[in-house]
Amino acid sequence: MLALHLPEGSARSSARIAGVCYLAGALASLLGQLVIPDRLVVANNAATTAANILAHEPLYRFSAILALACIPFHVVWAVLFFRLFKPVNETLVTVAGGAMLLACAVWTLCFLFAIASLTVLKGTRSFSAFAPEQLQAVALVFVRLNAQAYDVGLAFFGWWCMLVGYLIYKSHFLPRTIGALYALAGVAYLTLLYAPLSRALYPYNLALAGPGELSLLLWLLVKGVDEQRWKDRAQQYWAA
């Protein structure tokens, strides 16, 4: 079990470090899973997608590395939030941490799927029995699995957002409004579990996540937490 006690002044510092990890992980995920792949992948066109990946192989590899790099930032963020919110509700913050770890496990699969698609396209000797069109089709399947795994990971992240939003609302050392907005972001991400609903609501469902994520990120980076209120909450927890 992680230690609860934080030295003088470190609750605010921990919150700000969590904000830095949040920002770094979000940027790595956004670039690695959305921005760069969007330049290379052409929906329902295996040949063009394969040509783009091979023509921009270093960029494609970089996107895969970024997608993997987001994971340690999310893990550190979850550990710091565990220490901050344990005085609020130990059970809920533990469940939230489990949801984050599940999201990270699924996002690890994204990296493997990305590398698999490149391996298929470049493995000319290993796959010599297959026609180029077949290899391109298999590579596109891995690209789609990557995208689907990313959405599943975001759904687990949605549970994190909902639980952490509730903890923020009950904490008194972070604004309640941010907690409510962050929980709403979690609901938005959970729509990704049902593809027809997600497609019908897109892009409004993901836009709904913006205010909660942005407000929490900025508050962590600029303000951290209310140190005195955190101490008061922690003392109540220790006294119980």
N, C-alpha and C positions, 0 to 999 in steps of 0.2 A: 504494500500500500504506500502511495506517495505521501510524503510529509505534508501536513497542512500548513505548519507555521511558516510565515514569510517574514523576513527581517524588516526592520523599520523602513518605511518608504517603498518597499519593494512590491506592494500590491499594485500601485500605480505603474511602476516600472514593468512589472510582469504583463499588465494590460497593454502597455505600449509595445512591448516585444511581441505579444500576441497579435497586435495590429500590424506590425511589420511582417510577421509570418503570414498573416491573412492576405496582405497586399502582394507579397512575393508569390505565394501559392496561387492566388487568383490570376495574376499576370501570366505566370508560367502555364497555367491551365488554359487560359483564354487564347494565348498565342499558339500553344502546342496542340490544342484540340479543336479550335475553331478558326482562328484567323489564317494561319498558314495552310492547314488542310483545305480550307475553302478556296484557296488559290490554285490548288492542284487537282482536287477531286471534282469530276464532272458526273453528276447524277445519271445513272443508267447508261453510262458510256464507258465501258471497260477499256477500250483501246485508247481513248484520249486520256483517261485517268492514268493508265500504265505509262503512256508516253510522257506525261507531265511529271510523274514520280521519278522516272529514270533520267529525264532531262534536268531535273532539279534535285538530284539525290542528296547532296549535302543539306539542302534546305529541308527536305523530308526527314532526314535523320535528326536534324536539329529540332524539328517539331516533336519527334518521338521522345527525344531526351528532355525537352521542356515538359512534356506531359508526365514523364516519370519524376522530374525534379519537383513538381508541385507536391508530391506525397510527403516527403519529410517536413516541409513547411506546415502542412495540415496536421501532422502528428504532433509537432511541437506546440502548435496552437491549441490542440485538444488537451495536451498535458497542462499547459498554463491555465486554461479555462477550468480544468478539473480542480486545480489548487485554488482558483479564485472563487468558484461557485460551490465548493464542497460545504461551506457553512450555510448555504441557502437550502440545498437538498442534495444530500450525498447520493441517494439512489438515482435521482433523475440525471445528475451530471455524469454518473457512471454509465447509465444507459445511453446518454448523448455521446459520450466518448466511444462506446461500442459502435454506435451508428457511424461515427466518423471513421473508425478503423475499418468497418465494412466497406465504406465508400472508397477508402484508400486501397483496399484489397482489389476491388473491382477495377479501379483506375490503373492498377498494375497490369491487369489483363489488357488494357488499352495499349500499353507499350508493347506487349507481346504480339498483339494483333497487327500493330503497325509494322513491327520488324518482320513478322511472318509474310505480310504482303510484299515487302521488298525482297525477301528471300526467295519467294516464288518467282518474282519477275527476273531476278538475277541468276537463279539456279538453273542455268541452261543445261548443264550436264546431268544434274540430278533429276531433272524433269524432261529429259530428252524425248520420252515417249509421248509427251503431250504437245499438241499444236499450240502455237503462240496465242491464238484466240482463247484456248482453254485456260492457259496460264493467266491471261489477263482477266478472265472471268473469275478465277479462283482468287486472284489478288483483290478484285473488287469486293468479293464476299468478305475477305478479311477487313477491308476498309469499312464495310458496313457494320461488321461485328464490333469494330473499334468504336464507331459512333453509337451503337446500341449499348455497349458496355459503359460508355461515358454517361449516357442518359440514366442507366441503372444506378451508377455511382452518384449522380446528382439527386436521384430519388432518396438514397440513403442519406445524402447530405441534407435533403429536405427534412428528414426526421431530426437531424442535428439542429437545424434552424428552428424548428417548432419547439423542441425541448429547451434549447438555449434561450429562445425568445421568452418562454414562460419563466425561466430562471432569472432573466434580466428584469422582467416585469415584477417579480417578487423580491428582487435583491435590495432595492432602495439605494444601491451605490452606482447604478446606471439608470438613465432615464427610462421611465415606463413606456414612453412612446416608441422608443427604439425597440424595446422588447416586443411590443405589439406588431410593429412593422416587420421585425425579423421573423416572427412566427408566421406572418402572412407570406413571407418569402418561402418559407418551408412548404406551405400549402401549394404555392406556385410550382415548386420543383416536384412535388408529389404527383402532379398531373402527368409527368413524363412516364409514369408507370403504365399508363394506358394510351397507346400510340394514337388511336382515333381521336380521343379527347384532346391530347396534346396538339395534334395537327389542327384540330378545329379552333383551338384557343390561341395558337401561335400567330404573332409574336407577343400577344398581350399577356399570356401566362408568365413568360420570362421577364417581360417589362415590369410585371407586378413584383418581382423579386428585387428589382433595382433599389427602391427607396430603403428597404430594410438592410440590405447588404452594405449600401453606401453609407448610410447613417451610422451603422455600427463601426464600420471601418474607420471613418473620419473621427468618430468620438474616441475610439481607442488610440489612434495616432496622436490626437491633439490633447485630449483631456485625461485619458486613461480611465481611472475610476475615482470615486470620492473616497479617499483614503480613510477618513475618520468613520464614515458609515460602514466601510468594509470592516474596520477594526471592531466596531460595535457589534456587527453581525457575527464576526468570528468569536468574540468573547462570549456571546450568547450560546454559540455552538459548543465551545469548550466547557461552559458552565453546565450544560445540559447533562 
